[in-house]
Each structure stands twice: as C-alpha cells, then as structure tokens.
Amino acid sequence: MSRIATPALGRRAFLRALGVAGGALAAPGLWAPAPALARAASRVRAVEASDIGVTLKIELSNAPFPCDGAPYQDATAMVFVPAHYRAPESDELDLVIHFHGHVTTAERAIAAHKLREQLHESKQNAVLVVPQCAVNAAESPPGKLGQKGGLRRLCGELASVLASPSARRALGDRAIPRKARLGRLCLSAHSGGYRVAAACLRHGGCEVNEVYLFDALYGEVDAFRDWVLERKGRTGRDRHKLISHFVAGDVRRLNLELERALEAQGVACLHERRPGELTRKQLLDGRAIFIQVPLAHSAVTFEQNAFRDCLFASGFRRQLRSSWFKKKDEPRRIDVRRGS
C-alpha cells in the first residue's frame, strides 16, 4: 500500500501532482478546493480482486468520520470498479454512492446487499462507492457530509486516491481517468442512510443526477421534494430522477406524502403497487417513481434486484449492450435473488 503524499514531496509539487493549482483542482468543473488534501492520510488499505471486478478499501480524510462531536473514527470507504469498466474518452468519472443503514458497516453492507454483483450485472460503466457512516450504530448522522461542500470534497479526494500509482496498479485496465472530471453522480440509500443522502442534496456542493431510496424515506421529505423540483422543467439526462422503494408503515406514509407534494407541483409521478407492474420504459423515462414491494426491510435493495434495475434505467453512459431493454413496453419480469 502507498500513501498519496510522501515527506520528500514539497507542497507545490504535491499539489501539481494532484492536478491542483493555487489550492484548487485545475480541471474545470471538477471538485471544490480541498486544501486538506495536502495533509491527507489518504491511502489504499486493501485490494480484493474477483471475476466481477476489483474492490478497494480506502481511507479518506474527507470520509464522513471522524467528525467533531461524533464518537465514530472509521474513515473507510469501500470502492468497487467492475471488470468491464473502461475509462471513457471524455475523462468523466461516473459514480454511484451508497449510504448504508443502521447497525452495520460499509464492508458488510456492500456484501449483504449484493451491490457489487448488481452493478456488474447492470453493465454500467460506473464506479460504486460505499462510505463508512456511523459504525454499528442505531443512528445515521452525516458527519462531514453534513458540512457545506462535504460531498464535493469526498469525491475530489476519492478521484485523487484512485489516480494514485497503487490504485492504478491494482485496477489495471479498469483504471479511472488520470485527470477525471465528475460525470454523472447517483446517490443510493438504504434505511437510515436517507439522512446522509438528504444532507448531500442540501449541502453537498456538486450536482446529483439521480437518487435511489430503499425503504429509506423516514424523514427529510422536503429535501428530496426540493431536489426533484430544482429541475422540474428539464428532460432526459438533465432532469433530477428519484426512485423510491418502500415496504409499509411510516416509510410508506412518507412516500405517499412526497408523491402528493410533487404532484401538487406538477410533477408526474409513477406508482407501482404490484411487482413488475411498471414497464422498463417507465423506469427509464420517469422523474419520480414510487415502488411498493412485498419484502422484508433488509431485502429491499437486492431480493428483486432493485439496485440493479435502478442502474439499468439510469442515465449512466453504458459501453456494453444489454438485453434488459428488450420488450421495454411490457410489464417487466421480476428476477429474484436470494441473500447468502
């Protein structure tokens, strides 16, 4: 493993190596200034390769924690780059960032919810990031991601670490662009992870294109409503797209509340009450989609491949063809996946 900075590298040379000029990242439209990068203990801590891709366990100074006033100290982020990933000619880095729920860790969540497998099967040319939020806790404070520009700083540091020699060696043909520009950014949240997602929408400092909620709307309804409405008049990839899966109880009530609030503002919403009722074309074209599922809370993300299908229907720019779009005007078939 190697650190991004070395004692022998002066501040000016180090900033230049990161693509930073005058304390701000040089690539236009990329990340917000992040002076802390010059002092960061950012590093790749572990690498796991498999047939479907490479998983990196990374330590980031701009991870949600440590954060003043919170007891959590783990600065880990799990990063998965699928085997089919290839750096696009545009040098844009497309990211899907998933926030886990209560009483778990990023490492357990990425495995239990089959997030890597579902990204791989979607064939999307994107990188999955699962930051460590509150460790094994029955709460989900956003930590540094609740601070202004926190998401932007996290993404900027992540891009720098992934461009480091150790990460590029580990990724091989899957290496991300050396001077990556932020492409499409999708946020995903299970359960209590909604609080972190909402904080990113309010204060993150960079454009979020899509949000996927998995039995996660326990509050912050106005944050998700306002984010959808921000681009109410935009179409295609320029719109803000929300897909929310839910089971019952308060989460169902708040989903219906959000649906009514959006429709009152002229946003056409789609609502699926039976599995597979909506077509794949509707998943592709919808702006605000509410999907009621007959599943356990812990299985909403993976048992019916919900995360995979959100990615299939996303605005990511794919490089591989897929049969998922066949018969896209017919009610879609639900594929069932069991947990390990």
Secondary structure, 3 states (H helix, E strand, C coil): CCECCCCCCCHHHHHHHCCEECCEECCCCCCCCCHHHHHCCCEEEEEEEECCEEEEEEECCCCCCCCCCCCCCCCEEEEEEECCCCCCCCCEEEEEEEECCCCCCHHHHHHHCCHHHHHHHHCCCCEEEEECCCCCCCCCCCHHHHCCCHHHHHHHHHHHHHCCHHHHHHHHHHCCCCCCEEEEEEEEEEHHHHHHHHHHHHHCCCCCCEEEEECCCCCCHHHHHHHHHHCCCCCHHHCCEEEEEECCHHHHHHHHHHHHHHHHCCCCEEEECCCCCCEHHHHHHCCEEEEECCCCHHHCCCCCCHHHHHHHCCCCCCCCCCHHHCCCCCECCCCCCCCC
